[in-house]
């Protein structure tokens, strides 16, 4: 599969309908993904990024159907992560001396992955490459999301090749933002931001403002995953600015694990208390043991407050809640309130442990956690309702 985006630019990537796990098991890709690669034919011919190694043979075979590989003058490796660079070893066996444009960090990462002495050309922000009628301008995007990440702007067609930024793990043959199901698109876009870019939000804001300062005309944002933004491409840029600014909705999320449903009953009673005190707030409950972890992270991203619950097991917390706790510590969420709860039988450490972990992760603890012995009594559930009311009142 390939398709022309403009007279000069052709998409030559790979739609991966099967992918269900990305970054090992760190990210669920329920709707697959695409590895977007772009071929530019001006006076010079340029290939921007490649695809993941399992699809290398197929990718090169497809590329050969539309071009003699020897016609490729330059390769631009915007990012060394293997989902975009994985075909370089096979490709550069066929065209070994082709210059590979990348950042200084990109070179280190590519050398680290492939141990090859390719014809690297290191570039930095503002460097340009004239390819005929068009000029390519490179923009380093360090830590969006790796140290080597880079974008490339093509004049004339006014396309920003943004690599991972503005992407989504979303396979669709339609490939353009105006052609796909908008609910699916935005669900995948916010999930991608929440799970991958949250820790780098300050840098997202700085980089977007830097690029906007160039006042470049923009017809398309061509990402490395998911759809190409061609209808009002600025909408995803504005949405990123909103998401990067300690984003929150009027939502409180309750996340728990429960051995014999006692902690679940507590969470449901807390939700009742929240709704009673503030009928307008959205309250969502998720059992961490049976819910996709990345969907939970997305809901935390959207929340102004979170409540974590776990039964006590072996003087600690249940492992599903522990996993989410480790994830949120790394994601560095800002401006979110939290509290903890849990049922117990004898020692009852879980609530204190959850509270400490939430504080370590940067959440504001608004009240000490609440415990219930064994299966919560009606009296204990009423205390949970009051606990929920008090929690939501802290936002007023
Ligand atoms: Fe899509 Fe950071 O690789």
Boltz pocket constraint, residues with backbone or C-beta under 6 A from the ligand:
constraints:
  - pocket:
      binder: B
      contacts: [[A, 79], [A, 81], [A, 82], [A, 83], [A, 84], [A, 145], [A, 146], [A, 164], [A, 224], [A, 225]]
      max_distance: 6.0
